Amino acid sequence: MLMTIDIGNTNITLGLYEGDTLGSRWRLATNYEHMPDQYGFQIVGMMEHAGHTAEDVTGICMASVVPPLTGKIREACLKYLHHEPLVVDTGVKTGVRIRYEDPRAVGADRIVDAAAVLNFYGGPACVVDFGTATTFDAITAEGDYLGGAIAPGIGIAAEALYLRTSKLLRVDLQRPPSVIGRNTTHAMQSGLLFGYVCLVEGMVDRFRKELGARMKVIATGGLAEIIAKETSVIDVLAPWLTLDGLKLIWDMNSEMHTG
C-alpha cells in the first residue's frame, strides 16, 4: 500500500492507496511542536485503528509547504513505516510544465493538485483550494501551470475578526438562516460564508476571461464542501485531490522509489 502525506500549515492529510483506490484517509492538526516520535505514534495508531499495520506500507509520497516539519515527518516515516518518502521537490517528475516566474516559489501542493487535475479532468482549469489560504491556480489547455491568486483562508479571516475586535466572538463556519444576520453570530457567519462564495464566483469569472469559456473549476481542501453547496460555479468537488496527485507522481517516478 502507498502512503500519501500532504503537510499543510493547518492540517496534515494522509491517505492509503490499495492499487489506484484511495482507502483510509485522515486529517491531523498541524503541530509545529511535535517531535518525530509523536507523529510516528499518531500515524501508526491511526493505521492500526483502520485495520492496517506499518508493514502494509510499501512506499510513501509526500508534499510539504512547512519546511520545519518536512524533516520531522520524514524521520517518523523512516523509523515507524521503514520507508524513505519521495518528497515532491525540484527534480521530481510531475507532468506539469511550470510557467511561474520562479518555479521554486510555487507550493508543492499546488503543483500536485495541478498534476491531478490534468490527469483526471484536463485543461483549461481553475483549482480552488480552501486551506490555510484560499488559492486559485490556473492550468492551460496545453497543461501549463501559469500561476494564480492567493487570498487569506476562511479560518484566518474568522480568527482575525475575533482577535482584532472587542465584541466579536469566535463562530463556527456554518450557513446562517439568511444573508442578513439578525444577531452578531449570524452576521459573522454570513460575511464569512457568503463573502467567500462571492470571492470564488468573482475570481472564477476573471480566470475564465483569461483561460477561456471551457475552463473547469475544481474545488478541494477541508472547507470546499461547505462553499460548493452555495454556488454553481464549482464543477467538481475533489476533497482528496492532493492525495490523488501524490499517487500519480509516485507512479511517474517509479525508478526513484527506494522502498
Stockholm file with secondary structure:
# STOCKHOLM 1.0

chainA/1-259         MLMTIDIGNTNITLGLYEGDTLGSRWRLATNYEHMPDQYGFQIVGMMEHAGHTAEDVTGICMASVVPPLTGKIREACLKYLHHEPLVVDTGVKTGVRIRYEDPRAVGADRIVDAAAVLNFYGGPACVVDFGTATTFDAITAEGDYLGGAIAPGIGIAAEALYLRTSKLLRVDLQRPPSVIGRNTTHAMQSGLLFGYVCLVEGMVDRFRKELGARMKVIATGGLAEIIAKETSVIDVLAPWLTLDGLKLIWDMNSEMHTG
#=GR chainA/1-259 SS CEEEEEECSSEEEEEEEETTEEEEEEEEECCTTCCHHHHHHHHHHHHHHTTCCGGGCCEEEEEESCHHHHHHHHHHIIIIICCCCEECCTTSCCSCEECSSSGGGSCHHHHHHHHHHHHHTCSSEEEEEESSEEEEEEECTTSEEEEEEEEECHHHHHHHHHHHCSSCCCCCCCCCSSSSCSSHHHHHHHHHHHHHHHHHHHHHHHHHHHHCTTCEEEEESTTHHHHHTTCSCCCEECTTHHHHHHHHHHHHTGGGCCC
#=GC SS_cons         CEEEEEECSSEEEEEEEETTEEEEEEEEECCTTCCHHHHHHHHHHHHHHTTCCGGGCCEEEEEESCHHHHHHHHHHIIIIICCCCEECCTTSCCSCEECSSSGGGSCHHHHHHHHHHHHHTCSSEEEEEESSEEEEEEECTTSEEEEEEEEECHHHHHHHHHHHCSSCCCCCCCCCSSSSCSSHHHHHHHHHHHHHHHHHHHHHHHHHHHHCTTCEEEEESTTHHHHHTTCSCCCEECTTHHHHHHHHHHHHTGGGCCC
//
